[in-house]
């Protein structure tokens, strides 16, 4: 047996040390925020978006496809050599190290291109939004406030935007928010429609950020009411907002303050669903009462939303129903639980002054 160091050991060791260093850096949120999120990432992300904007299709989806094909080809070649007994026992360690190195490279690429943003300082804190908890009556008041705003926008005409129109209008909305806070600065937009919306919808995905290309990918198969908000949500990921609830917060603030009335409606509608869920969890009676005051247009949108996802993702809905049922049983009650969705918590604190009036 060959007692020399395996050829791949040095590479694996170096990658492992680098990965450990990047992992350790993630525990220092201040360092991540000021050195990575506000230093390195704005440069690399703009370069990525500039390159991606040069092609009309979702470059990230294409790169993922190439990566999948590479993995399939590697597995095939390994299987072929295994069948033909061309692999010796002495080769197995090198092959194992090569596989581990491949995963470490993926980890480093993900973390350095975008993933370290998960360790940044909380977005709500940066925007000066409190985490003060609400009572059930305050939550109900929040629901009434949103219903009032939705009812005032019920006559806004639905807009069948193209992906380029969504990008243009979302960029204008971000530019408007930038005048109030530089946090919302958005340069070199790159918003693309997903390559295979049918598959993405079957999985249950509305949109996603591609770390390899820096693109915001939007599922254009979604109902029209969702598209403006989802676009602003995915752009938030481009700006280094990694967590989903925080991207919802940024998406709401941007779309909700847009000059486009339908962007406003989309923002209110999407987060209102979270408020409705929370009210139903805490007080079924208040939920029933509030639901009866929602305008017919929004009610139809809610029904269309439900029918859309049942059509494409009935298994996901069945899973969600089971999970919800178990959650209630774990709490030993069907209402009055202490559930606090972060987005609802932030919405309450954002609009607390209006509710008090």
Secondary structure, 3 states (H helix, E strand, C coil): CCCCCCCCHHHHHHHHHHHHHHHHHCCCHHHHHHHHHHHHHHHHHHHHHHHHCCCCCCHHHHHHHHHHHHHHHHHHHHHHHHHCCCCCHHHHHHHHHHHHHHHHHHHHHHHHHCHHHHHCCCHHHHCCCCCCCCCHHHHHHHHHHHHHHHHHCCCCCCCCCCHHHHHHHHHHHHHHHHCCCHHHCCCCCCEEECCCHHHHHHHCCCEEEECCCCEEEECCCCCHHHHHHHHHHHHHHHCCCCCHHHHHHHHHHHHHCCCCHHHHHHHHHHHHHHHHHHHHHHCHHHHHHHHCCCCHHHHHHHHHHHHHHHHHCHHHHHHHHHHHHHHHHHCCCCCCCCCCCHHHHHHHHHCHHHHHC
